[in-house]
Amino acid sequence: MTTLSPPPPPNFDPLKLRRETLTIPEPDSDSKPDPSVTEPATSAPNPTTIRHLAFNQDYTCFSAATDSSGFRVYTCDPLRRCDSDSSAPRDGLRSVQVLFHCHLFAFILDGNKVMIWDDVQSRHVIEISFRSEVRSVRLRRDRVVVVCFHKIFVYNFHGFNLLDTIMTLENPRGLCEVSHKSGPVVLACLGLHPGQIQVKHYGSKRSKFITAHCSPLACFALTKDGQFLATASCKGTLIRVFNTIDGTLLQEVRRGADRAEVYSLAFSSTAQWLAVSSDKGTVHVFSIKLDAGSLGNKGSHSTSEISGTNPSSVSSLSYFKAVLPRYFSSEWSVAKFRLQDGVRYIIAFGHQKNTVIIVGMDGSFYRCQFDPVNGGDMIQLEFSKFLESE
């Protein structure tokens, strides 16, 4: 087992933070629990049930919150459990997020409490209680973002000052993403209407509302620099990619024809590829052509006409798109991988070339490789039950 190496966040000194508990007044909500965070994986045979899974910001490791044994952190390449402090809180642990390779973690405890835990000092450095249920937490080196049912709170990591409060549509899934590249913060969250996303560019102090879908949103993802956004609605058939600066629709791809729940979206580090997992038991990889974004229809829901498209990823009937339904002219995935139906999987691109990392709520870990030229079914390079392997 290895130990996560610190690099601490710039200008962040946990010793200077006050050890305190704050209560932020917020109206109580009668919302239901977020299934993506609190629902146990009923299909998992392991004695330890996973409550929450999340990759870190650069996809080099992932964290797991369990029902009985606290949190665990694993490196992805190679798959290996990292040492963690056994004195960390266990009771009421809903989710855990790790900050890059640092020793700092964000816990959601008892549904309404957020704790920043220092695993080196074996103590919490910040603890905040909310009056409504916390749905998710997002971390940057300089920000902590707390997502509640109708509000999002943005804090400075150094000193933990409240910088912004954002009102949103009801958000049972805790949907929110932030850019991770050093530089101005870009934050994407729900807007005020179903299918709408609000993008906040804190560097330019601008906000952009994007009507991404007609149906409520199920999942979305940002590139590392926050320039591009991928979205999926609760229908789960189409995935759309937007420019976050002006809201231009750059590309639209089709996951399938049947309704599906999209669990996870992930851009590759170069934003050349986009991976999608769903309850259909499949992971799809799409080719993203952001250099052709000028051809997108701004504010439009129609399929973008992307030049230079790989013929293998477009229906052979695309030349009939003027008279046939959009299904026949849709852009399809380059590669796919089949998994167990109904299991919730999160996905990321591996650091090995053309690889995808898949982690399941049943404790499964897959490393797969896709052919960027010929496409087709991905090759399974590795499989493990990471809880059992301990």
Secondary structure, DSSP 8 states (H G I E B T S, - for coil): -B-------TT--GGGS---EEEE----------HHHH---TT--SSS-EEEEEE-TTSSEEEEEESSS-EEEEEETTEEEB---TTS--TTEEEEEE-TTSSEEEEEETTTEEEEEETTTTEEEEEEEESS-EEEEEE-SSEEEEEESSEEEEEETTT--EEEEEE-S--TT--EEE--SSSS-EEEEE-SSTTEEEEEETTTTEEEEEE--SS-EEEEEE-TTSSEEEEEETT-SEEEEEETTT-BEEEEEE--SS---EEEEEE-TTSSEEEEEETTSEEEEEE--GGGGGGS-BT--S----TT--GGGB-TTGGGTTTS-HHHH-B--SEEEE--TT--EEEEE-SSTTEEEEEETTSEEEEEE--TTT-EE-EEEEEEETTTT-
